[in-house]
Amino acid sequence: LIPVEQNIIYLYNQRGEITGSVGISRDVTERQKAERDIKEARDFLDNIIESSQDCIISTDADGYITSCNQYFLEILGYRADEVLGRHTSEFAPRRGEQRESTTGEVITIDEGLYDRAMTQMKQLVQDGMISNWEFYLVRKDNKVIPVEENLVYLYDDNHNRVGAVGILRDITERKTAEREIRETRDFLENVITTSLDGIIVTDASSAITMVNQAAVNILGYSREELVNHQI
């Protein structure tokens, strides 16, 4: 069997009677094979996107969402019909807002954070991509999720921008760990600073990296005279 594409027309005489027909048959074996290969590649890519533990979205040239994977819906708490067709900016917190984060903190979208976001957007327009940008997404329950974003523009053959693809990673666990480390460090520094015993901290080569006030008082040197010197 050969797959073909057929075009057939009747032939008529001057009285309008059918006298025959002409058929053109084109072998479409290669085309069907190409279509099958494209479908298999698309299905394979769709499977990768859907099974990814990162959020993957695509937008049109104006920033309206045209597709997203299941993980994006799961972490935001939306259905697909509640997301598709909406602008990406609708899922970003506004300047000056305070929202509870999935890390347990209350996040303020202050001027500095907002200005950095605007800088990233300018870089995206200028370079066509941005990498490892940390910002927030707003969930359906109004909490914010810290995410790391990688965005790239898509272009046609004439280099006209036709859309964008974004890969966003939920970094709640990383941010929570960073906060716990910071809080632990601050606590230990406070213990060292307020201790009535002299405490000296060194690096592996015995160079002093930290001294508390009690150690300064005991030794009679200033902090500047002790730090970076060998014991």
ZIUR-V518967 format. One record per residue. N is the residue number from 0. RES is the residue in one letter. SS is DSSP state (H for helix, E for strand, C for the rest). PSI is psi in degrees with one decimal (NA if undefined). NEAR is the number of other ideal C-beta (glycine too) atoms within 12 Angstrom. Layout:
# ZIUR-V518967
{{N & RES & SS & PSI & NEAR} {N & RES & SS & PSI & NEAR}}
This chain:
# ZIUR-V518967
{{0 & L & C & 136.4 & 6} {1 & I & C & 121.1 & 12} {2 & P & C & 130.0 & 16} {3 & V & E & 157.5 & 16} {4 & E & E & 125.4 & 16} {5 & Q & E & 141.5 & 15} {6 & N & E & 121.5 & 11} {7 & I & E & 134.3 & 13} {8 & I & E & 147.9 & 13} {9 & Y & E & 153.7 & 13} {10 & L & E & 139.1 & 14} {11 & Y & E & 151.9 & 13} {12 & N & C & -173.8 & 10} {13 & Q & C & -19.2 & 7} {14 & R & C & 4.3 & 7} {15 & G & C & 13.0 & 9} {16 & E & C & 143.0 & 10} {17 & I & E & 124.8 & 12} {18 & T & E & -7.2 & 13} {19 & G & E & -163.2 & 12} {20 & S & E & 160.6 & 13} {21 & V & E & 130.9 & 14} {22 & G & E & 139.0 & 14} {23 & I & E & 120.0 & 12} {24 & S & E & 129.7 & 13} {25 & R & E & 127.7 & 15} {26 & D & E & 118.0 & 15} {27 & V & C & 27.0 & 16} {28 & T & H & -49.0 & 15} {29 & E & H & -38.2 & 14} {30 & R & H & -42.8 & 15} {31 & Q & H & -36.5 & 18} {32 & K & H & -42.0 & 14} {33 & A & H & -41.5 & 13} {34 & E & H & -39.9 & 15} {35 & R & H & -41.9 & 16} {36 & D & H & -40.4 & 14} {37 & I & H & -42.8 & 14} {38 & K & H & -43.6 & 14} {39 & E & H & -40.0 & 14} {40 & A & H & -40.9 & 14} {41 & R & H & -43.1 & 14} {42 & D & H & -39.1 & 14} {43 & F & H & -44.1 & 14} {44 & L & H & -41.8 & 19} {45 & D & H & -39.3 & 17} {46 & N & H & -41.0 & 14} {47 & I & H & -46.0 & 17} {48 & I & H & -44.9 & 24} {49 & E & H & -29.6 & 22} {50 & S & H & -1.9 & 14} {51 & S & C & 142.8 & 23} {52 & Q & C & 12.7 & 18} {53 & D & C & 151.2 & 27} {54 & C & E & 132.5 & 37} {55 & I & E & 122.9 & 33} {56 & I & E & 155.3 & 41} {57 & S & E & 149.7 & 29} {58 & T & E & 166.2 & 32} {59 & D & E & -174.0 & 22} {60 & A & C & -21.0 & 17} {61 & D & C & 2.3 & 16} {62 & G & C & 10.6 & 26} {63 & Y & E & 134.0 & 22} {64 & I & E & 127.2 & 33} {65 & T & E & -24.3 & 25} {66 & S & E & 157.1 & 26} {67 & C & E & 156.0 & 37} {68 & N & C & 172.8 & 30} {69 & Q & H & -34.0 & 24} {70 & Y & H & -36.1 & 25} {71 & F & H & -43.3 & 37} {72 & L & H & -40.3 & 26} {73 & E & H & -46.1 & 22} {74 & I & H & -24.5 & 35} {75 & L & H & -20.0 & 36} {76 & G & C & 21.4 & 19} {77 & Y & C & 163.5 & 26} {78 & R & C & 162.0 & 15} {79 & A & H & -40.8 & 20} {80 & D & H & -15.9 & 11} {81 & E & H & -8.9 & 17} {82 & V & H & -47.4 & 32} {83 & L & C & 133.5 & 21} {84 & G & C & -9.0 & 18} {85 & R & C & 155.1 & 25} {86 & H & E & 144.3 & 17} {87 & T & H & -29.3 & 34} {88 & S & H & -19.7 & 20} {89 & E & H & -16.1 & 20} {90 & F & H & 12.4 & 36} {91 & A & C & 142.6 & 32} {92 & P & C & 155.3 & 31} {93 & R & C & 157.5 & 20} {94 & R & C & 133.2 & 18} {95 & G & C & -8.4 & 13} {96 & E & C & 150.0 & 21} {97 & Q & E & 126.4 & 19} {98 & R & E & 149.1 & 26} {99 & E & E & 135.7 & 20} {100 & S & E & 159.0 & 30} {101 & T & C & -8.8 & 30} {102 & T & C & -8.4 & 27} {103 & G & C & -6.9 & 17} {104 & E & C & 163.5 & 22} {105 & V & E & 120.5 & 15} {106 & I & E & 131.9 & 30} {107 & T & E & 124.5 & 20} {108 & I & C & 81.2 & 25} {109 & D & C & 179.7 & 16} {110 & E & H & -41.0 & 12} {111 & G & H & -45.5 & 12} {112 & L & H & -41.4 & 27} {113 & Y & H & -41.1 & 22} {114 & D & H & -37.8 & 14} {115 & R & H & -35.7 & 20} {116 & A & H & -42.0 & 26} {117 & M & H & -35.9 & 20} {118 & T & H & -41.3 & 18} {119 & Q & H & -40.2 & 26} {120 & M & H & -38.5 & 24} {121 & K & H & -38.8 & 14} {122 & Q & H & -37.5 & 21} {123 & L & H & -43.7 & 27} {124 & V & H & -39.8 & 18} {125 & Q & H & -46.6 & 12} {126 & D & H & -14.2 & 15} {127 & G & C & 2.9 & 18} {128 & M & E & 155.2 & 23} {129 & I & E & 149.5 & 28} {130 & S & E & 141.8 & 18} {131 & N & E & 40.5 & 17} {132 & W & E & 126.0 & 30} {133 & E & E & 123.0 & 27} {134 & F & E & -156.5 & 36} {135 & Y & E & 148.7 & 40} {136 & L & E & 145.8 & 40} {137 & V & E & 122.8 & 31} {138 & R & C & 171.0 & 28} {139 & K & C & -29.0 & 19} {140 & D & C & 10.3 & 14} {141 & N & C & 2.0 & 21} {142 & K & C & 157.3 & 26} {143 & V & E & 146.6 & 37} {144 & I & E & 124.3 & 40} {145 & P & E & 130.2 & 35} {146 & V & E & 154.5 & 37} {147 & E & E & 122.7 & 27} {148 & E & E & 139.2 & 36} {149 & N & E & 118.5 & 24} {150 & L & E & 142.1 & 33} {151 & V & E & 138.4 & 24} {152 & Y & E & 151.8 & 27} {153 & L & E & 141.4 & 21} {154 & Y & E & 153.4 & 16} {155 & D & C & -174.5 & 11} {156 & D & C & -22.8 & 7} {157 & N & C & 12.9 & 7} {158 & H & C & 28.8 & 10} {159 & N & C & 135.6 & 11} {160 & R & E & 126.0 & 20} {161 & V & E & -8.6 & 18} {162 & G & E & -166.0 & 25} {163 & A & E & 155.7 & 32} {164 & V & E & 135.1 & 31} {165 & G & E & 136.8 & 37} {166 & I & E & 119.9 & 30} {167 & L & E & 129.7 & 35} {168 & R & E & 128.2 & 29} {169 & D & E & 118.1 & 31} {170 & I & C & 30.7 & 29} {171 & T & H & -48.1 & 27} {172 & E & H & -41.7 & 17} {173 & R & H & -43.0 & 19} {174 & K & H & -36.4 & 27} {175 & T & H & -43.7 & 20} {176 & A & H & -41.7 & 15} {177 & E & H & -39.6 & 18} {178 & R & H & -42.8 & 22} {179 & E & H & -40.0 & 17} {180 & I & H & -43.5 & 14} {181 & R & H & -43.1 & 16} {182 & E & H & -39.4 & 17} {183 & T & H & -42.7 & 14} {184 & R & H & -43.4 & 15} {185 & D & H & -39.2 & 14} {186 & F & H & -46.1 & 14} {187 & L & H & -40.8 & 18} {188 & E & H & -36.9 & 18} {189 & N & H & -40.9 & 13} {190 & V & H & -45.7 & 18} {191 & I & H & -44.5 & 23} {192 & T & H & -40.0 & 21} {193 & T & H & -4.0 & 14} {194 & S & C & 142.0 & 21} {195 & L & C & -11.6 & 14} {196 & D & C & 146.2 & 16} {197 & G & C & 128.0 & 21} {198 & I & C & 127.8 & 26} {199 & I & E & 131.5 & 28} {200 & V & E & 133.1 & 23} {201 & T & E & 166.4 & 19} {202 & D & C & -171.7 & 15} {203 & A & C & -23.3 & 8} {204 & S & C & 11.6 & 11} {205 & S & C & 16.5 & 13} {206 & A & E & 135.2 & 17} {207 & I & E & 128.8 & 26} {208 & T & E & -22.6 & 21} {209 & M & E & 139.5 & 25} {210 & V & E & 146.5 & 31} {211 & N & C & 174.5 & 27} {212 & Q & H & -32.8 & 22} {213 & A & H & -40.6 & 19} {214 & A & H & -38.8 & 28} {215 & V & H & -43.6 & 22} {216 & N & H & -39.5 & 18} {217 & I & H & -44.1 & 17} {218 & L & H & -23.3 & 20} {219 & G & C & 5.3 & 11} {220 & Y & C & 158.4 & 18} {221 & S & C & 162.3 & 14} {222 & R & H & -40.2 & 22} {223 & E & H & -32.1 & 11} {224 & E & H & -22.9 & 14} {225 & L & H & -43.7 & 28} {226 & V & C & 135.4 & 22} {227 & N & C & 2.0 & 17} {228 & H & C & 151.7 & 20} {229 & Q & E & 145.0 & 14} {230 & I & C & NA & 17}}
